[in-house]
Amino acid sequence: MRLIPFFSRLTGWYRLLIITSIIWIIVTLILTNPWTHISSGGFSGGLHSYNNWDDFLLFGILPVATLWGFIWIKRGFKTDKTS
């Protein structure tokens, strides 16, 4: 399957959603900065570490995956009706 014919068949809404999804992930990646590693002694005196990968997955990837999953499911029901 060649990608150029696939992308040329996309509607304006799909193109807008693809670009918006990419921008959303990049902005969330910059804002959460998941590579930052924070270490602290905490109250118990032990060493605790934390990075922002959970935040990036929760606020960056999960909304995009949910949106595209909803579109995929909705399109599946639409295809079933026309068959």
N, C-alpha and C positions, 0 to 999 in steps of 0.2 A: 504494500500500500504506500503510495507516494503522499507526502504530507502537503504539498502545494495544492493538489486538487481538493484535499480534505478541508484545508483552511479557506479555500476560495468559496466553498459551499456554506460556510457559516453565516448566520444572520448577523445583523448589527448588534442585537441584544447579546448573543453569545460572545461576540468579539469584545463588547463592553465588559461583560462579566469576567472574561479571561484576563483582560488587562487590569481590571479592578482587583481580582484575586491575587495577581502577581504583585501589584503595588501594596495591597494589604499585608501580604506576607513579608515583603521587604521592609515596610515601615514598622511592623511589629517586631521584626528581627532587630532593627536598629534601636527601637525604644526599650525592648526588654534586655538587650545585650546579653544573650545567654552564655557567652564565654566568660563573663565575670564570675570569679570564684571568691566567695566571701567566707572567711573562717573566723570563728569567735570561740571564746572559752565558754560562753553560756553560764547559766546559773549553777550547773552541777560541776563546773570546773573542767569538764571534758571538752575536747576539741570537736566543734560542730562545723560542718561546711555546707554551703548552700550555693547553688547557681540558679540562673533564671530559665533553664530549659523547660521547667514545668509551666512557667508563665507564658513562654513562647508557644508551647503546644496548646495551652488552654485558650489564649487570646489570638494567636496567629493561625494555627493550623486547624483547630476544631471548628471555628466558624466557617472557614472556606470548605472544609470537608463536608460539613452539614449542609451548606448551600448546594454544593454540587451533587451530594447524595439525594437531596430533595428533588432537584431538577432531573436526575437520572430516574428516580422512582416515578415522578410525574410523567415523564416522557414514556416510560414503560406502560403505564396505564393508558396513555393516549394511543400508543401503538396497538394495544389490545382492543380498543374500541373500533379502530379502523379495519381490523382483520376480520 
